[in-house]
Amino acid sequence: MARSTAGPSLAMRVVGALLGARARRQEGRPVDLERERRLNDRITARLRVPAGVTLTEEVLGGVPVVRLSSGGGARGTVLYLHGGAYVLGSARQALASVGVCTDGGPDIVSVEYRLAPEHPYPAAVDDAIAVYRALLDSPGAGRLVVAGESAGGGLLLLLLQRAHDEGLAMPAVAVPAYPWADLSTSGPSATANMGRDLLTRSQLLEEAAWFAGDRDLRDAAVSPLSGSFRGFPRTYLPVGTRDLLLDDARRVAAAMAADGVDVELEEWPGAVHAFTALPLPEGRRYRQRLRELVHAALPPVEEETL
């Protein structure tokens, strides 16, 4: 079920040390949400739409989305759920994975779901499933991949759990990258990796309370680890070994396997949280892996008729 890549690159070791030092300084401090949102927006603004790809703003199921396309929408769609601890981030973060849709690849539809604390649970889940229902109409479940990172990975799991409960069809493949699956952060890595990752446990707990509202942090409504994974599609679950959420990924993979899901847990040695978006060797290898996985799940339409 689990496999590991080669050891961390020198760049990842350096970045990990720098980010870990920053997290140690932040541990125990309250979240400055406005500052964090501004910082995240500045980083996202640096992401560029590559040549041959169009970015359009649309509404699906009554929810605003960003669509990235290079003309291969007939192949299918990747439904993307951005990270940001449910309190920051935007649909434009999908540009970090734009390579999936270049050169005639499937479209990416990224959900601009509502954020806490202004919009606590169930706003984000309601928005995600509204877009999911719209995509089940077109392109349909067989030509749909669902991907998400961090809180977006947790939201992906909550989305599919609700979809299964409602009797909706499952997508071809799910890719919850380093999902935030236990909002109580009770896994061993949430303590063992403190000061080794960019995440700060005390701030995660503050953000979790904003999202959960009056729900207990272990409630399956907000922490998908407490729910069932029966009926889930084939799942690829990448995570770094320095990630505070490493044990979230491990426990989700074990629960999925127990529920009969075809799940692959891939642990990336020395990688920190959100490594998939970093301009480092690990990030580039992951993005190529994601492209290959998506293209295998959503082959060109003409191949179906051969």
C-alpha positions in Angstrom: 0.0 0.0 0.0 2.8 2.4 0.8 6.0 3.2 -1.1 8.7 5.8 -0.8 10.6 7.8 -3.4 14.3 8.5 -3.3 15.7 10.6 -0.5 15.1 14.4 -0.3 16.9 16.7 -2.6 19.4 19.2 -1.2 17.0 22.0 -2.1 14.2 20.3 -0.1 16.5 19.9 2.9 17.4 23.6 2.8 13.8 24.7 2.4 12.6 22.3 5.1 15.1 23.7 7.6 14.1 27.3 6.8 10.4 26.6 7.0 10.8 24.6 10.2 12.6 27.5 11.8 9.8 29.9 10.9 7.2 27.4 12.3 9.1 27.2 15.6 8.9 31.0 15.9 5.1 31.0 15.1 4.2 28.1 17.4 1.8 29.4 20.1 1.1 32.7 18.4 -2.5 33.5 17.4 -3.3 33.4 13.7 -3.1 36.9 12.0 -5.6 35.9 9.4 -5.6 39.1 7.4 -1.8 39.0 7.1 -1.9 35.3 6.1 -4.5 36.0 3.5 -2.5 38.8 2.0 0.6 36.7 1.9 -1.2 33.8 0.3 -2.7 36.2 -2.3 0.7 37.6 -3.2 2.1 34.1 -3.7 -0.9 33.1 -5.8 -0.6 36.2 -7.9 2.8 35.0 -9.1 1.3 32.0 -10.7 1.0 32.5 -14.5 -1.4 31.1 -17.1 0.9 29.3 -19.6 0.7 29.8 -23.4 -2.0 27.7 -24.9 -4.2 27.6 -21.7 -7.2 29.8 -21.1 -8.5 30.8 -17.6 -12.2 31.7 -17.4 -14.4 32.4 -14.4 -17.7 30.6 -14.4 -20.5 29.5 -12.1 -21.3 25.8 -11.7 -24.1 24.6 -9.5 -24.5 28.2 -8.3 -20.9 28.3 -7.1 -18.1 30.4 -8.7 -15.3 28.4 -10.2 -12.1 29.0 -12.3 -11.7 26.8 -15.4 -8.3 26.1 -17.0 -8.5 24.7 -20.4 -6.3 24.0 -23.4 -9.1 22.7 -25.6 -9.2 19.1 -24.2 -12.3 19.4 -22.2 -13.9 16.4 -24.1 -11.4 14.2 -22.3 -12.9 15.1 -19.0 -12.4 17.4 -16.0 -10.2 17.5 -12.9 -12.3 19.0 -10.0 -9.7 20.8 -7.9 -10.1 21.9 -4.2 -7.5 24.3 -3.0 -5.8 24.3 0.4 -5.5 27.0 3.0 -6.8 25.5 6.3 -10.4 26.4 5.2 -9.7 30.0 6.0 -7.6 31.3 3.1 -6.6 30.6 -0.5 -8.4 30.8 -3.8 -9.4 28.8 -6.9 -6.5 30.3 -8.8 -4.2 28.0 -6.8 -5.0 25.4 -9.4 -2.4 27.1 -11.6 0.2 25.3 -9.6 -1.0 22.1 -11.2 -1.8 23.6 -14.6 0.5 21.0 -16.3 -2.3 18.5 -16.0 -4.4 20.4 -18.6 -1.7 21.7 -21.0 -1.4 20.3 -24.6 -4.9 19.1 -24.9 -5.2 17.6 -21.4 -8.5 17.6 -19.5 -9.9 20.9 -18.1 -9.3 21.8 -14.5 -12.3 23.2 -12.6 -11.3 24.8 -9.4 -13.9 25.7 -6.8 -14.0 29.1 -5.1 -15.6 27.6 -2.0 -16.6 29.9 0.9 -14.1 30.3 3.7 -14.2 30.3 7.5 -14.6 32.0 9.9 -17.0 34.0 7.9 -18.6 30.8 6.5 -18.0 27.8 8.8 -19.1 24.3 8.1 -21.0 23.2 6.1 -20.4 26.0 3.6 -17.3 24.6 1.9 -18.7 21.1 1.7 -22.0 22.4 0.3 -20.1 24.4 -2.4 -17.9 21.5 -3.3 -20.8 19.0 -3.7 -22.8 21.5 -5.7 -20.0 21.7 -8.3 -19.5 18.0 -8.2 -23.2 17.4 -9.0 -22.9 19.7 -12.0 -19.8 17.9 -13.3 -21.6 14.5 -12.9 -24.0 15.8 -15.5 -21.1 16.8 -17.8 -18.5 15.3 -18.3 -19.9 12.5 -16.1 -18.3 10.4 -13.3 -16.2 8.3 -15.7 -14.4 11.3 -17.0 -14.0 13.1 -13.7 -10.9 13.1 -11.4 -11.2 14.9 -8.0 -8.0 16.4 -6.5 -7.3 18.5 -3.5 -4.4 19.5 -1.3 -4.2 19.9 2.5 -7.6 21.3 3.6 -8.7 20.8 0.0 -7.7 17.1 0.4 -9.8 16.9 3.5 -12.6 18.6 1.7 -12.3 16.1 -1.1 -12.8 13.3 1.4 -15.8 15.0 3.0 -17.2 15.6 -0.5 -17.0 12.0 -1.5 -18.3 10.7 1.8 -21.4 12.9 1.3 -21.7 11.9 -2.3 -21.6 8.2 -1.4 -24.2 8.8 1.3 -26.4 10.5 -1.2 -26.0 7.7 -3.7 -24.1 9.7 -6.3 -21.6 8.1 -8.7 -17.9 8.2 -7.8 -15.2 9.7 -9.9 -12.6 7.7 -11.8 -9.8 8.6 -9.4 -9.3 10.7 -6.3 -6.1 12.5 -5.3 -6.2 13.9 -1.8 -2.6 15.2 -1.3 -1.5 15.4 2.4 -5.2 15.7 3.4 -6.2 17.5 6.7 -8.4 14.6 7.8 -8.3 14.9 11.6 -9.0 18.5 12.7 -8.0 17.6 16.2 -4.5 17.0 15.0 -4.1 13.9 17.2 -1.8 11.9 15.0 1.8 11.3 16.3 3.3 13.4 13.5 1.4 16.4 14.6 3.7 16.5 17.6 6.8 14.7 16.2 7.1 17.0 13.2 6.5 20.3 15.1 9.3 22.6 14.1 10.3 20.4 11.1 7.4 21.5 8.8 5.9 24.8 7.7 2.7 24.1 9.5 2.2 25.2 13.1 0.0 23.0 15.3 -1.3 25.7 17.6 -2.5 27.7 14.6 -4.0 24.6 12.9 -6.2 24.1 16.0 -7.3 27.7 15.9 -8.2 27.5 12.2 -9.9 24.1 12.8 -12.2 25.7 15.4 -13.1 28.4 12.9 -14.1 25.9 10.3 -15.9 23.4 12.6 -18.1 26.0 14.3 -20.1 24.3 16.9 -19.0 20.8 15.8 -16.5 18.7 17.8 -13.2 18.6 15.9 -13.4 14.7 15.8 -16.9 14.8 14.4 -17.0 12.9 11.0 -18.9 15.9 9.5 -15.6 17.9 9.7 -12.9 15.3 10.2 -13.3 12.7 7.4 -10.9 10.3 9.2 -13.8 9.6 11.5 -16.1 8.6 8.6 -16.4 5.7 6.2 -14.5 5.3 2.9 -16.6 2.5 1.6 -17.3 2.8 -2.1 -14.5 5.3 -2.7 -12.7 5.2 -6.1 -9.0 4.4 -6.7 -7.1 6.8 -4.6 -3.5 8.2 -4.8 -2.4 9.8 -1.5 1.0 11.6 -1.5 2.5 13.1 1.7 5.9 14.3 2.9 7.6 12.7 5.8 8.2 16.1 7.5 4.6 17.0 7.2 2.6 17.6 10.4 -0.3 15.8 8.6 1.8 12.7 7.8 -0.2 10.5 10.1 -3.5 11.9 8.8 -2.5 10.5 5.4 -1.3 7.2 6.9 -4.5 6.7 8.9 -6.7 7.6 6.0 -4.8 5.1 3.8 -5.2 2.4 6.4 -8.9 3.1 6.8 -9.4 3.1 3.1 -7.6 -0.3 2.7 -9.8 -1.7 5.5 -12.9 -0.5 3.6 -11.7 -2.2 0.4 -10.5 0.9 -1.4 -7.7 0.6 -4.0 -5.4 3.1 -2.3 -1.7 4.0 -2.9 0.0 5.9 -0.1 3.3 7.5 -1.3 5.5 9.0 1.3 8.1 11.5 0.0 11.2 11.5 2.3 12.1 14.8 3.8 9.3 16.7 2.0 7.3 19.3 3.9 3.7 20.2 3.7 2.6 21.7 0.3 5.7 20.3 -1.4 3.7 19.6 -4.5 3.5 23.3 -5.3 7.1 24.2 -4.6 9.6 24.8 -7.5 11.8 22.0 -6.2 12.7 18.5 -7.7 10.1 16.9 -5.5 7.4 19.3 -6.6 8.3 18.8 -10.3 8.3 15.0 -9.9 4.9 15.1 -8.2 3.4 17.3 -10.9 4.6 14.9 -13.6 3.2 12.0 -11.6 -0.1 13.7 -11.3 -0.3 14.4 -15.0 0.5 10.8 -15.8 -2.1 9.5 -13.4 -4.8 11.9 -14.7 -4.1 11.2 -18.3 -4.2 7.5 -17.7 -7.6 7.8 -16.0 -9.0 10.2 -18.7 -7.6 8.9 -22.0 -8.4 10.8 -25.3 -12.0 10.3 -26.4 -11.0 8.6 -29.7 -9.3 5.8 -27.8 -12.7 4.7 -26.4 -14.0 4.0 -29.9 -11.0 2.0 -31.2 
